[in-house]
Amino acid sequence: MTSHHSDATRASYDTVAADYEKLLRDELANSPFERAMLGVFAERVLGAGGGRVADLGCGPGRVTGHLASLGLDICGIDLSPEMVAVARWAHPRLRFDVGTMTALDFGDGSLAGALAWYSTVHTPAAGLPPLFREFHRVLAPGGLLALAYKVGDGSVHLSHAYGHPLDLDVHRFPPGLVAELLTDAGFVESARLVREADGPDTTAVTPQAYVLARKPA
């Protein structure tokens, strides 16, 4: 993500943070596929002995809070200071910090798990390799990465959403490409779930993919 796109993404999410949290607060209750993959992620991390987990691009912390309720020792990182402020308000018992996925403030091999739940969608495919290498760096050997992203090709520009003007590019990725890039970064993909569009108007809803990938021990 270039500096311009990073600044635009931060500014857009700063603008929508409060309304975004309200609109998506209960979204997981209507997302059985997401709950299933998040549950497997939590079970696998805990089954391997647990440890610190980071929600990278956590937004208002809705997934962070869900994973904490499943027993994970989890913190959240987000580019948007306003999103972090909302997350701290919504989940006062959890830690949230401002940060960037391109340069994470975690030591090498310090995390048992990492989550990037739709937080790579504003990064074009050419920008994914350094992100995946950074995720690999902060994970301990045997650590688990969970990804969620939009399936397809190309991108869509959002100029208005959540009741506010925005400046966001949303990118879609073929699952085969993501798998290849994860392998190149040193990961081994252990599970992949692709669901078709299932909204009320399926022509307007993008298929979604959920991936679990492990850093080899």
C-alpha positions, -999 to 999 in steps of 0.1 A, spaced: 0 0 0 15 33 -11 16 63 13 -12 79 -6 -34 49 -3 -25 44 33 -34 80 41 -67 77 22 -76 44 40 -68 59 74 -88 90 67 -118 70 54 -119 47 84 -114 76 108 -145 92 92 -168 61 94 -155 45 126 -185 51 149 -212 42 123 -192 12 111 -192 -2 146 -229 3 150 -237 -13 116 -215 -43 119 -217 -49 157 -238 -80 153 -226 -91 119 -210 -124 132 -244 -136 144 -255 -138 108 -222 -152 95 -220 -190 103 -191 -196 79 -170 -169 96 -178 -182 130 -169 -217 120 -134 -207 107 -128 -184 136 -137 -212 159 -113 -236 142 -86 -209 144 -91 -204 181 -92 -241 188 -60 -248 169 -41 -219 186 -53 -231 221 -46 -267 212 -10 -259 204 -5 -243 238 -20 -209 233 0 -176 235 -4 -141 222 -26 -135 192 -29 -102 172 -59 -91 151 -42 -71 124 -65 -44 109 -90 -50 138 -113 -21 130 -138 -16 159 -127 -49 175 -158 -70 168 -137 -101 157 -111 -94 184 -138 -95 210 -153 -127 196 -120 -145 197 -114 -132 232 -147 -148 242 -134 -181 228 -104 -180 252 -76 -164 231 -51 -139 246 -57 -113 218 -49 -77 211 -59 -55 181 -39 -33 157 -54 -8 133 -42 19 110 -71 42 120 -68 60 154 -106 66 154 -112 28 149 -88 21 177 -107 46 199 -140 29 191 -126 -5 197 -113 5 231 -147 19 240 -165 -13 227 -141 -37 244 -125 -19 273 -109 -51 287 -88 -57 256 -58 -39 242 -59 -20 210 -31 1 194 -26 21 163 -2 5 139 4 -7 103 5 -42 90 36 -33 69 58 -28 100 43 -46 130 55 -37 165 60 -73 175 93 -91 179 103 -119 155 84 -151 164 65 -135 192 29 -145 183 11 -178 185 -15 -166 160 -23 -137 137 -55 -127 120 -61 -105 90 -99 -106 86 -107 -86 55 -79 -62 64 -59 -69 32 -87 -58 9 -73 -23 5 -39 -36 -6 -35 -45 -43 -21 -80 -51 13 -66 -58 14 -54 -22 5 -87 -6 40 -104 -6 55 -79 19 25 -82 41 26 -119 42 63 -119 49 57 -95 78 30 -119 92 54 -147 88 81 -128 107 60 -121 138 46 -157 141 64 -183 162 73 -216 145 40 -235 143 20 -202 146 -13 -199 127 -25 -172 104 -61 -167 96 -72 -147 65 -105 -135 51 -108 -118 18 -130 -111 -12 -128 -135 -41 -125 -124 -77 -104 -102 -99 -99 -64 -101 -110 -38 -77 -139 -15 -68 -136 21 -57 -159 32 -29 -167 69 -28 -196 66 -3 -204 40 23 -217 37 59 -234 70 55 -202 90 47 -180 100 17 -149 77 14 -119 72 -8 -113 35 -7 -102 9 -32 -114 -26 -24 -94 -54 -41 -105 -90 -49 -81 -119 -52 -83 -154 -68 -77 -181 -41 -50 -197 -61 -30 -165 -62 -34 -160 -24 -23 -196 -18 8 -191 -40 18 -159 -23 14 -175 11 36 -204 0 62 -179 -13 62 -162 21 69 -195 39 34 -206 50 17 -239 45 -20 -236 38 -39 -260 61 -75 -251 53 -95 -230 28 -132 -223 26 -147 -204 -3 -184 -195 -1 -204 -181 -29 -223 -148 -27 -253 -154 -5 -268 -120 2 -303 -109 -7 -290 -97 -41 -262 -122 -51 -252 -101 -81 -240 -74 -56 -223 -96 -30 -188 -109 -36 -178 -145 -29 -156 -147 2 -126 -169 12 -113 -179 46 -78 -194 49 -58 -209 77 -21 -211 71 7 -223 94 43 -212 98 62 -245 97 77 -255 131 
